[in-house]
Amino acid sequence: QPVVRTECDKTIDVRNVYVTVIVFVQKCNCFPVRYLNVLEYMLSKIYLLGMNGQVQPSRERLGGFTNSTIELFSGMITTDRVPNIQLATTNNGLPMDDSSVTTEVDSKVKTKLLSMWNNVKYGWTIKVVKPNFSKESPVWLLGKIYRKKPEEFLEKASEAEKTLDTGSEISLAMDAISFEDGIEEFRKDFTSRLWLTYRREFPILNGSTFTTDCGWGCMLRSGQMMLAQALVCHFLGRGIYFFHKWRWQLDQPIKTEQQKSDEYNHRLIIKSFGDLPDSISPFSIHTLVSLGALWGKRAGDWYGPTSVAHLLSQAVEQAAEQHPVFNNLTVYVAQDCAGVYLQDVENVCQMPDGKWKSLILFVPLRLGADKLNPIYASCLTHLLTLDTCIGVIGGRPRHSLYFIGFQEDKLINLDPHYCQETVDVLKDNFPLTSFHCTSPRKMLISKMDPSCCVGFYFHNKLQFTNFMEIVPSYLVPEDEKVDYPMFLFCEGSGKDLRQKIEIAENIIPPTTSFTGNGTYDDDLDECEEFELLQ
């Protein structure tokens, strides 16, 4: 190790080594686990030396790459997973020198280097470090429990099936059905969740030269996944209010009318998140970046979970105006550091005819200062046992994740950091496999960043009313001398309450702050911004 480290630091062109190591790992069918720490250190050191450890403008970051370096890179990348990079040429076919390389080629090199770097880091954990699931402890996934099948329950259930005469026998049979969903059923359920990750080579984002969100868009992707789960509940069903249990399986034949309907809705949901600057994809990253521009955000800027929650709310409102299929769906974001104002909820849900729209509720939370306060860990996992919960966006410092379940003290998550090629969702029968993950990942809940956003979906008013009755006991830490809940239900409107306070005290200044550059920053809704993520 010292010799390799010394040579990497002092004698080798770190850019060439960086590319060489990445290609070497990609071409290996297997890689000894004992070498991972050494290789990870080498790559980190090379990355820091060659790129100063940060995402810089493409010209500044890749300006030192000569034609010979790019030729070396192009010559080594021959796999189908990473297409060759074509060198820019003049009209007579001669290669241009570095000062004449076009912005487009420069951007492609940057995109491929970034995506390769992310995929090497991500691939180690997903392909080598497989998470182990205990067969004894139950696994929770968005309100569903999966555990080892107890033989005695199945035997009793078999007997109960023959004589379903009494209420107790019916209850026993139902209990057995719930126990019957074992780990294999958990895997089917997990694989059916939508996985939205970094993408590359999509149309340029408005107001930028970005053709990828690799390195900066992970919180946006996590938010997309939580919204996608809400749409799955809305169009395909989940929970006690839906008797149909939708599951996605690769190459599953489409035969029945129900399967045809599920296939249509499945593709409709994915299409709405396509990487296109088109109204056909109302929740695309292009749409979210455009909405963020109204707040002064640009492509490449960082987002916190609260910001993303408000972006998604605006995107759904905009989508309802453009697509009738979203007319009966609305979003409410909890205000003033986790206050759910019931009058505000009614205002966004109730239609002129008295009916209620289906509601997506986002509750931004801050569960600690620099790290997660352990007293709230059980509250968070309890929320994931509710069938109305659509997950949590947050993660660990500098790494956004989408949490959808747990086992013991570990959270099950979908990671958006794997960079994939953009899929053209406008084509008929576009491939679906890259939108579903087959490898569950786990993370200790103690490593979670304290800033997060919890999501819920309510199909109707009754479901929301039942939620308000049940959830308060979930929001207060167990066995602690703390009675401050994670969030509150408040009568009235948040806006009216703020106005009453201002009138009563008559001394509260506007919620604005001077930025120092002649402008004011108005941020009423952003209670706590998430720590910078990549």
Number of C-alpha atoms within 10 A of each C-alpha: 9 7 8 10 14 11 12 19 15 9 8 12 15 21 18 16 17 21 20 16 16 19 19 11 15 19 12 8 6 10 12 7 11 8 9 13 10 14 15 14 13 20 22 16 19 25 18 13 16 19 16 12 12 11 16 12 11 17 13 10 15 18 12 12 16 13 16 10 15 17 15 14 20 17 11 14 20 14 11 7 11 15 11 16 17 12 16 19 14 11 8 6 8 10 14 15 12 16 8 11 16 13 12 12 14 18 20 19 20 21 23 20 17 18 24 23 22 17 19 18 16 16 17 16 13 17 10 13 11 13 14 9 15 13 13 9 12 18 23 23 27 24 20 18 20 23 21 17 18 12 12 10 17 18 11 14 20 13 14 20 13 9 10 14 10 10 9 11 18 16 14 19 21 14 14 22 14 14 19 18 16 18 19 12 15 19 15 14 19 25 21 20 21 24 25 29 26 24 24 22 18 19 15 15 22 15 11 10 14 21 19 31 26 27 21 22 25 27 28 29 28 28 29 27 28 30 28 22 27 28 22 22 20 21 17 20 18 21 16 10 13 13 9 12 10 19 14 18 13 10 8 8 9 12 8 9 9 12 14 13 13 20 15 12 17 19 16 16 20 21 22 19 23 23 27 25 19 13 14 18 22 25 29 24 25 23 25 19 22 20 18 20 14 9 14 10 14 17 22 17 12 20 21 24 30 28 23 23 29 20 22 25 20 19 18 22 17 16 21 17 11 14 13 9 11 18 15 17 22 22 25 22 24 26 21 15 18 20 19 24 22 14 15 20 19 16 12 16 23 16 12 7 6 8 12 20 21 24 24 25 25 30 23 34 23 21 20 14 10 12 16 19 15 14 16 21 17 17 18 22 21 19 23 27 20 21 20 26 26 32 31 29 31 29 28 21 18 14 20 32 27 28 27 25 29 25 20 14 14 16 26 24 23 26 25 25 29 21 24 20 16 19 20 14 21 12 9 8 8 12 12 16 13 15 16 18 17 15 15 18 20 20 19 14 21 16 14 22 24 25 27 25 26 22 24 25 25 24 21 15 17 11 15 18 11 11 16 12 9 12 13 14 12 18 20 20 20 15 7 9 8 10 10 10 15 21 17 16 13 13 13 15 17 18 11 12 13 13 11 11 12 14 11 10 8 10 9 11 7 9 10 12 11 10 9 8 6 6 10 12 13 13 11 11 15 18 17 17 16 26 21 15 20 18
